[in-house]
Each structure stands twice: as structure tokens, then as C-alpha cells.
Amino acid sequence: MRQRACDGDDWDGRPVLGARGFTLIEALVVVVILGLLAAVMVFVVGGTTDKAKTNSCAAEETLLQTAVELYKASSETEQYPTKIEDLLTEPTKFLRSKPTNYTISSTEPGTVIPVPDGECADE
């Protein structure tokens, strides 16, 4: 293939046959499309994180309430635990670790409530 020289008056502005590369317009179109896709993904992912947080809080509350009920059913006196630590001690040990977002109410036995400064406090 013959290549044209780009010097002087020989250049007429048309691409050389067989030349490789993208024009500025093609590159801009690709950048705009990628920008639109990124904007859509940010919008979609932003909504799912809130939903995931809500689902996580609900699951933690259900887990803790189940542990409280199991504690009551397995105790000889059939009383609810008075503090979270009761669920963490041997021999019962209904929880592996201390919950961070929920605790047991001190005024209403067996009731699970959100920790005031926890992530689930506004639920």
C-alpha cells in the first residue's frame, strides 16, 4: 500500500487507504457511552446498598430474637436473658459474637431493641 506524505500541499484531509486508528469523533462517542454506562451503574448500585443494609438489620434482629427464645426454652426457670452476655456464655452459647446493632431491652423481658448509636437505630 502506498502511504501519502503529510507535508505541504499534498495533504487533502482525507484518510489514507489502509490507515489504522480512530477518529476523534469515534473516540468521543466511546467515551460518552462509557460515561452513560458508569452513571447507570452508580445509580443501580447506590440503591442496592440501602436495601442490603435494611436486609442485614432485619436478619440480625431475627437471629437475636431467635437466640433469646432458645435461651428461654432451654433454661430451667424459663426466663428470658437479662443481658446479651447471657447468650454468649457457656454452656448455652446461642451466639458466636456480640451483636453490634441490637440488644435486649432492660424494661421488656425478651424484647430485642436497636442499639441507639448502631446502624439499625433508624429502622
C-alpha positions as CSV (number, residue, x, y, z in Angstrom):
1,M,0.0,0.0,0.0
2,R,1.1,3.4,-0.8
3,Q,1.2,6.0,2.0
4,R,0.7,9.7,1.4
5,A,3.0,12.2,2.8
6,C,1.6,14.8,5.2
7,D,3.8,17.7,4.2
8,G,2.9,20.7,2.3
9,D,0.1,20.9,-0.2
10,D,-0.2,17.1,-0.7
11,W,-2.5,16.6,2.3
12,D,-6.2,16.9,1.3
13,G,-7.7,16.0,4.7
14,R,-8.9,12.6,3.7
15,P,-7.7,9.4,5.5
16,V,-5.2,7.3,3.7
17,L,-6.4,4.0,2.5
18,G,-5.4,1.2,4.9
19,A,-4.6,3.7,7.7
20,R,-5.2,2.4,11.2
21,G,-6.6,4.2,14.2
22,F,-9.8,6.0,15.4
23,T,-11.1,9.4,14.5
24,L,-11.7,12.0,17.3
25,I,-15.5,11.6,16.8
26,E,-15.3,7.8,17.3
27,A,-13.2,8.2,20.4
28,L,-15.6,10.8,21.9
29,V,-18.6,8.5,21.1
30,V,-17.0,5.7,23.0
31,V,-16.2,7.9,26.0
32,V,-19.8,9.2,26.1
33,I,-21.2,5.7,26.0
34,L,-18.8,4.5,28.8
35,G,-19.8,7.6,30.9
36,L,-23.5,6.8,30.5
37,L,-22.9,3.2,31.5
38,A,-21.0,4.3,34.5
39,A,-23.7,6.7,35.6
40,V,-26.4,4.0,35.3
41,M,-24.3,1.6,37.3
42,V,-23.7,4.1,40.1
43,F,-27.5,4.7,40.3
44,V,-28.3,1.0,40.4
45,V,-25.6,0.1,42.9
46,G,-26.4,3.1,45.1
47,G,-30.0,1.8,45.6
48,T,-28.9,-1.8,46.4
49,T,-26.6,-0.8,49.3
50,D,-29.5,0.7,51.2
51,K,-31.6,-2.4,50.6
52,A,-28.7,-4.6,51.7
53,K,-28.4,-2.6,54.9
54,T,-32.1,-3.0,55.6
55,N,-32.0,-6.7,55.0
56,S,-28.9,-7.1,57.2
57,C,-30.6,-5.3,60.1
58,A,-33.7,-7.4,59.7
59,A,-31.6,-10.6,59.6
60,E,-29.6,-9.6,62.7
61,E,-32.8,-8.8,64.6
62,T,-34.4,-12.1,63.7
63,L,-31.3,-14.0,64.7
64,L,-31.1,-12.3,68.1
65,Q,-34.8,-12.8,68.8
66,T,-34.4,-16.5,67.9
67,A,-31.4,-16.8,70.3
68,V,-33.4,-15.1,73.1
69,E,-36.3,-17.5,72.6
70,L,-34.0,-20.5,72.5
71,Y,-32.4,-19.3,75.7
72,K,-35.8,-19.1,77.4
73,A,-36.8,-22.6,76.2
74,S,-33.6,-24.2,77.3
75,S,-33.3,-22.6,80.7
76,E,-34.6,-24.4,83.8
77,T,-36.5,-21.4,85.0
78,E,-37.9,-20.5,81.6
79,Q,-36.9,-16.8,81.9
80,Y,-35.6,-14.5,79.2
81,P,-31.9,-13.5,79.4
82,T,-31.4,-10.2,81.1
83,K,-28.3,-9.1,79.1
84,I,-26.6,-10.0,75.8
85,E,-23.7,-11.6,77.6
86,D,-26.1,-14.4,78.8
87,L,-26.4,-15.6,75.2
88,L,-22.6,-15.6,74.8
89,T,-21.5,-17.7,77.8
90,E,-21.1,-21.4,78.1
91,P,-22.7,-23.9,78.3
92,T,-25.6,-22.5,76.2
93,K,-23.7,-20.0,73.9
94,F,-26.5,-19.2,71.5
95,L,-24.4,-16.6,69.7
96,R,-20.8,-16.7,68.4
97,S,-20.2,-13.0,68.9
98,K,-21.8,-10.0,70.5
99,P,-24.3,-8.2,68.2
100,T,-23.4,-4.6,67.3
101,N,-26.7,-3.2,66.3
102,Y,-29.2,-4.8,68.7
103,T,-29.5,-5.5,72.4
104,I,-32.0,-6.9,74.8
105,S,-34.5,-4.5,76.4
106,S,-34.0,-4.0,80.2
107,T,-37.6,-2.9,80.6
108,E,-39.4,-5.5,78.5
109,P,-38.1,-9.1,79.0
110,G,-37.3,-11.0,75.8
111,T,-37.6,-7.9,73.6
112,V,-34.9,-7.1,71.1
113,I,-34.2,-3.4,70.5
114,P,-31.8,-1.5,68.3
115,V,-28.7,0.0,69.9
116,P,-29.2,3.8,70.0
117,D,-26.0,4.6,68.1
118,G,-26.0,1.5,65.9
119,E,-26.5,1.3,62.1
120,C,-30.1,-0.1,62.6
121,A,-31.2,2.6,65.1
122,D,-33.2,4.5,62.4
123,E,-35.1,1.4,61.2
